[in-house]
Amino acid sequence: MISVELLKSHCFPFQFFAVDAVSLSSTNIRILENCINRALFRKFGSCDKRSLEYMKICTGLHNINDLVGKRHCSFIDKLISDGRFSNLLLVYGSNALYRF
């Protein structure tokens, strides 16, 4: 469990750097999940998909998409609370609308 906590405290900041400010595609989310899967495989030596999913649930690493979404929402909330970035949010919102 210490290795998992080290993964969360030391590797995640590098792995999730700038995830807050950008919208990730499903391919990018899968790449992040694959990195976590490989780290757990190397630590615990399990290659069974069900075992790996169970380990991710037990360690709190099971839903990277939600984690990325929460970080992104927190970033946007901080921007909203700071009035200096209102123009930036307008540009971000208009770009998000044109993307879909």
C-alpha positions in Angstrom: 0.0 0.0 0.0 2.9 2.3 0.6 3.9 1.9 -3.1 0.4 2.9 -4.2 0.4 5.9 -1.9 3.8 6.9 -3.5 2.3 6.4 -6.9 -0.6 8.8 -5.9 1.6 11.4 -4.2 4.6 11.5 -6.5 3.7 10.1 -9.9 0.2 11.5 -10.3 1.3 15.2 -10.1 3.6 14.5 -13.1 1.1 12.3 -14.9 -1.8 14.7 -14.4 0.1 17.9 -15.0 -2.0 20.4 -17.0 -5.0 18.0 -17.1 -6.9 20.6 -15.2 -6.7 23.2 -18.0 -7.4 21.0 -21.0 -10.2 18.7 -22.1 -8.9 15.2 -22.7 -10.2 12.9 -25.4 -11.2 9.3 -24.6 -7.9 8.1 -26.1 -5.9 10.3 -23.7 -7.9 9.0 -20.8 -7.2 5.4 -21.9 -3.5 6.3 -22.1 -3.6 7.5 -18.5 -5.4 4.4 -17.4 -2.9 2.2 -19.2 -0.1 3.9 -17.2 -1.8 3.1 -14.0 -2.6 -0.4 -15.0 1.1 -1.0 -15.9 2.3 0.4 -12.6 -0.1 -1.9 -10.7 0.9 -4.8 -12.8 4.6 -4.2 -12.1 3.9 -3.8 -8.4 1.5 -6.7 -7.8 2.4 -8.9 -10.7 -1.2 -9.7 -11.7 -2.1 -9.9 -15.4 -5.7 -10.9 -15.0 -8.1 -8.1 -15.9 -10.5 -8.8 -13.2 -7.8 -8.9 -10.5 -6.4 -5.6 -11.9 -9.8 -4.0 -11.7 -10.3 -5.2 -8.2 -6.9 -3.8 -7.1 -7.8 -0.5 -8.7 -11.1 -0.4 -6.8 -9.4 -1.3 -3.5 -6.7 1.4 -4.0 -9.1 4.1 -5.2 -7.6 4.2 -8.7 -10.7 2.7 -10.5 -12.1 5.7 -12.3 -9.6 8.0 -13.8 -12.2 9.7 -16.0 -14.0 11.0 -12.9 -10.7 12.1 -11.3 -9.8 14.1 -14.4 -13.4 15.5 -14.6 -13.2 16.6 -10.9 -9.8 18.3 -11.4 -11.1 20.1 -14.5 -14.2 21.3 -12.8 -12.2 22.5 -9.8 -9.9 24.4 -12.1 -12.9 26.1 -13.9 -14.4 26.9 -10.5 -11.2 28.7 -9.4 -11.2 30.7 -12.6 -14.8 31.7 -12.1 -14.2 32.8 -8.6 -11.3 35.0 -9.8 -12.8 37.9 -11.8 -9.7 38.5 -13.8 -10.2 35.5 -16.0 -13.8 36.2 -17.1 -12.7 36.9 -20.7 -10.7 33.7 -20.8 -13.8 31.7 -19.7 -15.8 33.3 -22.5 -13.2 32.2 -25.1 -13.1 28.8 -23.6 -16.8 28.4 -23.7 -17.2 29.6 -27.2 -14.4 27.2 -28.3 -16.1 24.3 -26.5 -19.4 25.1 -28.3 -17.7 25.1 -31.7 -15.9 21.8 -31.1 -19.2 19.9 -30.8 
